[in-house]
Amino acid sequence: NAAVMGELFRTELQKLQSPFIKTIRGKGLLNAIVIDHPDKDEAAWNLCLSLKENGLLAKPTHGDKIRFAPPLIINKKQILESVDIINISLQILS
C-alpha cells in the first residue's frame, strides 16, 4: 500500500504543475516537495500553516522543503483529498 499510494501521491502532485513546487521526491509514503519562491524559508512555513488550516499536517524542514508522511493505511480517496488541500493551500504563495 505504501508503494502504490506514494506513487499516486507523487503523480497527482506533478499534475498540479504549480510554479511553486520545484521538486517532488519520495519513496513509499515518505515524500517531500521543494518550494520555489523568493522567500523560500518563510514560504514553506506559511504553506505549512495554510495546510494545517485546511486540514492537512505537514512539516517544514531545511527551510524550503516540506515533508509529508501520511499513515501507512491511507487510501486513494484520502490521497486525492490531500492533493486537493495542497493545491488550495498553494494559492497563498501567489
CORSUL-V812975 format. One record per pair of residues at least 4 apart in sequence whose C-alpha atoms are under 7 Angstrom apart, sorted by the first residue. I is the first residue (numbers start at 1). J is the second residue. Records with the same first field share a line. If there is no record, write none. Layout:
I = J  J
This chain:
1 = 5
2 = 6  28  29  72
3 = 7  28  29
4 = 8
5 = 9  29  76
6 = 10  27  28  29
7 = 11
8 = 12
9 = 13  79
10 = 14  24
11 = 15
12 = 16  83
13 = 83
16 = 87
20 = 35  36  37
21 = 33  34  35  36
22 = 34  35  36
23 = 33  34
24 = 32  33  34
25 = 31  32  33
26 = 30  31  32
27 = 31
29 = 69  70
30 = 68  69
31 = 67  68  69
32 = 65  66  67  68
33 = 65  66  67
34 = 64  65  66
35 = 40  44  64  65
36 = 40
37 = 43
39 = 43
40 = 44  63  64
41 = 45  63  64
42 = 46
43 = 47  93
44 = 48  60  63  64  65  66
45 = 49  60
46 = 50
47 = 51  89  90
48 = 52  58  59  60
49 = 53
50 = 54  89
51 = 55  56  57  85  86  89
52 = 56  57
54 = 85
56 = 82  85
58 = 66  67  68
59 = 66  67  68
60 = 65  66  67
61 = 65  66  67
70 = 74
74 = 78
75 = 79
76 = 80
77 = 81
78 = 82
79 = 83
80 = 84
81 = 85
82 = 86
83 = 87
84 = 88
85 = 89
86 = 90
